[in-house]
């Protein structure tokens, strides 16, 4: 029997209903993101009446978790894998065991948020042109509770960089003196050209005062910090795609074509080391990537 197409009026009504449902789910996600509702309230509402067509119930678990401030896609995927919840699952469609696991995880997260903040050193690394500087600058400007470590380097400043804010720009002789006097936590030579290093004293002083510290360095430096301070949390910043990394490197216009080619070859090696890190954050949008990094630092967000 040939399939009978629904009348145009039915299609229009279905389209309007679909739009209304999407808007209702978006409102739920916004209320969680703005901290007007807790995720626990959302799931308990969804499960209270299984016969009601509630936006809370039709919301995908992944959408609920990513609406929680500072939880990005990478962490949410890891959480859902640990909870054994498929990416397509909706809150209302979870089984009894899945509901229990999700609710226990949400309650544990709320309890952790209420605990005193523990200062920690977070190391942010990643390939050239991935946007480490942009993410750390966003954190500096929007999260005053984070202490940003300022590295020393022998390379000249780029346009817009400020002495003592972006880097301490030093000569090779001064860099040698800092190493010889034991004032560097780590040092590295990047792109076979300039040297970078992290002064030790400011980090130790900030941690002693209970301030979390963000250290933005290269792959070599991150490995050195891991050896010197095993308790540090290592975060690898990833580009959305290789093509986007190339676009960012060429677009910033700070290197000639020969240097660009060399940096891209180095980037391939750096990307291959991402599994050495504790966490991965994809820098699709600077603000979101910054929020994910800050969440790993256990800094309360206002």
C-alpha positions as CSV (number, residue, x, y, z in Angstrom):
1,X,0.0,0.0,0.0
2,X,1.5,3.4,-0.9
3,X,2.4,5.6,2.0
4,X,0.0,8.5,2.5
5,X,1.7,11.8,3.1
6,X,0.4,13.8,6.1
7,X,-1.6,17.0,5.2
8,X,0.4,20.2,5.0
9,X,-1.3,21.4,8.2
10,X,0.0,18.4,10.1
11,X,3.5,19.0,8.9
12,X,3.3,22.6,9.9
13,X,2.0,21.7,13.3
14,X,4.8,19.1,13.8
15,X,7.4,21.6,12.8
16,X,6.0,24.2,15.3
17,X,6.0,21.5,18.0
18,X,9.6,20.6,17.2
19,X,10.7,24.2,17.4
20,X,8.9,24.6,20.7
21,X,10.5,21.5,22.1
22,X,14.0,22.7,21.1
23,X,13.3,26.1,22.7
24,X,12.2,24.4,25.9
25,X,15.3,22.2,26.1
26,X,17.5,25.3,25.4
27,X,15.8,27.1,28.3
28,X,16.6,24.1,30.6
29,X,20.2,24.2,29.5
30,X,20.5,27.9,30.0
31,X,19.0,27.7,33.5
32,X,21.7,25.1,34.4
33,X,24.4,27.2,32.8
34,X,23.3,30.3,34.6
35,X,23.1,28.4,37.9
36,X,19.4,29.1,38.2
37,X,18.7,25.3,38.5
38,X,20.9,22.5,39.6
39,X,21.5,19.5,37.3
40,X,20.1,17.3,40.1
41,X,16.8,19.3,40.0
42,X,16.6,18.7,36.3
43,X,17.1,14.9,36.4
44,X,14.7,14.6,39.4
45,X,12.1,16.6,37.5
46,X,12.5,14.4,34.4
47,X,12.1,11.2,36.4
48,X,9.2,12.3,38.6
49,X,6.5,11.7,36.1
50,X,7.4,9.3,33.2
51,X,4.1,10.0,31.5
52,X,4.6,13.8,31.1
53,X,6.3,15.2,28.0
54,X,8.8,17.3,29.8
55,X,11.8,19.1,28.2
56,X,14.0,17.8,31.1
57,X,13.2,14.2,30.0
58,X,13.8,14.8,26.3
59,X,17.2,16.5,27.0
60,X,20.2,14.4,26.1
61,X,22.5,13.5,29.0
62,X,25.4,14.9,27.0
63,X,23.6,18.3,26.6
64,X,22.8,18.4,30.3
65,X,26.4,17.8,31.3
66,X,27.9,20.3,28.8
67,X,25.5,23.0,30.1
68,X,27.2,22.7,33.5
69,X,29.6,25.7,33.8
70,X,33.2,24.7,33.1
71,X,32.4,21.2,31.8
72,X,33.6,21.0,28.2
73,X,32.9,18.3,25.6
74,X,36.2,16.4,26.3
75,X,35.4,16.0,30.0
76,X,31.8,15.2,29.4
77,X,32.7,12.4,27.0
78,X,35.0,10.9,29.6
79,X,32.3,11.2,32.3
80,X,29.7,9.5,30.2
81,X,32.0,6.7,29.3
82,X,32.7,6.2,33.0
83,X,29.0,6.2,33.8
84,X,28.3,3.8,30.8
85,X,25.8,6.1,29.2
86,X,25.6,6.3,25.4
87,X,26.0,9.6,23.7
88,X,22.4,9.4,22.3
89,X,20.7,8.7,25.6
90,X,18.1,11.1,26.9
91,X,17.6,11.9,30.5
92,X,14.2,10.4,30.6
93,X,15.3,7.2,28.7
94,X,17.9,6.1,31.2
95,X,17.6,2.7,32.9
96,X,17.4,2.3,36.7
97,X,21.2,1.7,37.1
98,X,22.1,4.5,34.8
99,X,19.9,6.9,36.7
100,X,21.5,5.8,39.9
101,X,25.0,6.3,38.6
102,X,24.3,9.7,37.1
103,X,22.6,10.9,40.3
104,X,25.4,9.7,42.5
105,X,28.0,11.4,40.2
106,X,26.0,14.7,40.3
107,X,25.7,14.6,44.1
108,X,29.4,13.8,44.5
109,X,30.2,16.7,42.2
110,X,28.1,19.1,44.3
111,X,29.8,17.8,47.5
112,X,33.3,18.4,46.0
113,X,32.3,21.9,45.0
114,X,31.5,22.6,48.6
115,X,34.9,21.5,49.9
116,X,37.7,23.9,50.5
117,X,39.6,24.8,47.3
118,X,43.0,23.0,47.1
119,X,45.7,25.0,45.3
120,X,47.4,23.2,42.5
121,X,49.8,23.8,39.6
122,X,48.2,23.2,36.2
123,X,50.5,23.1,33.2
124,X,49.0,24.1,29.8
125,X,50.8,22.9,26.8
126,X,50.1,22.2,23.1
127,X,51.3,22.6,19.6
128,X,52.4,25.9,18.1
129,X,49.6,28.3,17.2
130,X,46.9,26.3,19.1
131,X,46.1,29.4,21.1
132,X,47.8,28.8,24.4
133,X,48.5,32.5,24.8
134,X,44.9,33.5,24.0
135,X,43.5,31.0,26.5
136,X,46.0,32.1,29.3
137,X,45.2,35.8,28.5
138,X,41.5,35.1,28.8
139,X,42.1,33.4,32.2
140,X,44.2,36.3,33.4
141,X,41.5,38.9,32.4
142,X,38.5,36.9,33.7
143,X,39.6,34.7,36.6
144,X,41.6,36.9,39.1
145,X,41.8,33.9,41.5
146,X,44.3,32.2,39.2
147,X,48.0,33.1,39.5
148,X,49.6,33.0,36.0
149,X,53.3,32.0,36.0
150,X,55.4,34.3,33.8
151,X,58.1,32.5,31.8
152,X,61.5,33.9,30.8
153,X,62.6,33.7,27.2
154,X,65.5,34.7,25.1
155,X,63.4,35.5,22.1
156,X,62.4,39.1,21.3
157,X,58.9,40.2,22.1
158,X,56.1,39.9,19.6
159,X,53.9,42.9,18.8
160,X,51.6,43.6,21.8
161,X,53.6,41.5,24.3
162,X,54.4,43.2,27.6
163,X,57.5,42.6,29.7
164,X,56.6,40.9,33.0
165,X,53.1,40.1,31.8
166,X,53.5,37.8,28.8
167,X,57.2,37.0,29.4
168,X,60.4,38.2,31.0
169,X,62.6,38.9,28.0
170,X,66.2,38.2,28.9
171,X,69.5,37.9,27.2
172,X,71.3,34.5,26.8
173,X,73.8,35.5,29.5
174,X,71.0,36.3,32.0
175,X,69.2,33.1,31.2
176,X,72.5,31.2,31.9
177,X,72.7,32.9,35.3
178,X,69.2,31.9,36.2
179,X,70.0,28.3,35.5
180,X,73.3,28.3,37.3
181,X,71.8,29.8,40.4
182,X,69.0,27.2,40.6
183,X,66.2,29.7,40.0
184,X,64.5,27.8,37.1
185,X,62.0,25.1,37.5
186,X,62.4,24.0,33.9
187,X,64.1,25.2,30.7
188,X,63.7,24.2,27.0
189,X,65.0,25.2,23.6
190,X,62.0,25.6,21.3
191,X,62.1,25.3,17.5
192,X,65.9,25.0,17.7
193,X,66.1,28.7,18.3
194,X,65.2,30.4,21.5
195,X,65.2,29.3,25.1
196,X,62.3,29.4,27.5
197,X,62.2,28.7,31.2
198,X,60.0,29.0,34.3
199,X,61.2,30.9,37.4
200,X,60.7,28.6,40.4
201,X,60.2,31.0,43.3
202,X,57.0,32.8,42.2
203,X,55.2,29.4,41.7
204,X,56.3,28.0,45.1
205,X,55.3,31.3,46.8
206,X,51.8,31.3,45.2
207,X,51.1,27.6,46.1
208,X,52.3,28.2,49.6
209,X,49.7,31.0,49.9
210,X,46.9,28.7,48.6
211,X,46.7,30.1,45.1
212,X,46.4,27.8,42.1
213,X,49.0,28.5,39.4
214,X,48.6,28.2,35.6
215,X,51.9,27.6,33.8
216,X,51.7,27.9,30.0
217,X,54.7,26.2,28.4
218,X,55.8,24.0,25.6
219,X,55.9,20.2,25.5
220,X,59.5,19.9,26.6
221,X,58.8,22.1,29.6
222,X,55.7,20.2,30.6
223,X,57.7,17.0,30.7
224,X,60.3,18.7,32.9
225,X,57.7,20.0,35.3
226,X,56.2,16.5,35.5
227,X,59.6,15.2,36.7
228,X,60.2,18.0,39.1
229,X,56.6,18.3,40.5
230,X,54.7,15.0,39.9
231,X,51.6,16.4,41.6
232,X,51.1,19.0,38.8
233,X,48.1,18.6,36.5
234,X,49.1,18.5,32.8
235,X,46.6,19.8,30.2
236,X,47.1,19.5,26.5
237,X,45.4,22.1,24.3
238,X,44.2,20.8,21.0
239,X,43.1,22.5,17.8
240,X,39.6,21.6,16.4
241,X,41.4,20.2,13.4
242,X,44.8,20.2,11.7
243,X,43.5,22.5,9.0
244,X,42.5,25.1,11.6
245,X,45.9,24.9,13.2
246,X,47.6,25.7,9.9
247,X,45.2,28.5,9.3
248,X,45.9,30.0,12.8
249,X,49.7,29.8,12.3
250,X,49.7,31.4,8.8
251,X,47.0,33.9,9.9
252,X,49.0,35.4,12.8
253,X,51.8,36.5,10.4
254,X,54.6,36.4,12.9
255,X,56.8,34.0,11.0
256,X,58.1,33.7,7.5
257,X,57.2,30.7,5.3
258,X,60.4,28.8,6.2
259,X,59.7,29.2,9.9
260,X,56.0,28.3,9.4
261,X,57.0,25.1,7.7
262,X,59.4,24.2,10.5
263,X,56.8,24.9,13.2
264,X,54.2,22.8,11.5
265,X,56.6,19.9,11.4
266,X,57.2,20.4,15.1
267,X,53.5,20.6,15.7
268,X,53.0,17.1,14.2
269,X,55.5,15.7,16.8
270,X,53.8,17.7,19.6
271,X,50.3,16.4,18.7
272,X,51.6,12.8,18.9
273,X,52.5,13.4,22.6
274,X,49.0,14.4,23.7
275,X,48.3,11.0,25.5
276,X,51.1,11.8,28.0
277,X,48.8,14.5,29.5
278,X,46.2,14.1,32.2
279,X,43.5,16.0,30.4
280,X,42.8,17.3,26.8
281,X,40.9,20.5,26.0
282,X,39.9,21.4,22.5
283,X,40.3,25.1,21.7
284,X,37.3,25.7,19.5
285,X,36.3,28.8,21.3
286,X,38.8,30.6,23.7
287,X,36.3,31.3,26.5
288,X,35.0,27.8,26.7
289,X,38.5,26.3,26.6
290,X,39.5,28.7,29.4
291,X,36.6,27.6,31.5
292,X,37.6,24.0,31.1
293,X,41.1,24.7,32.2
294,X,40.0,26.8,35.2
295,X,37.7,24.0,36.3
296,X,40.7,21.7,36.4
297,X,42.3,24.1,38.7
298,X,39.5,23.8,41.2
299,X,39.0,27.6,41.2
300,X,35.4,28.5,42.2
301,X,33.7,30.5,39.4
302,X,31.6,33.6,40.2
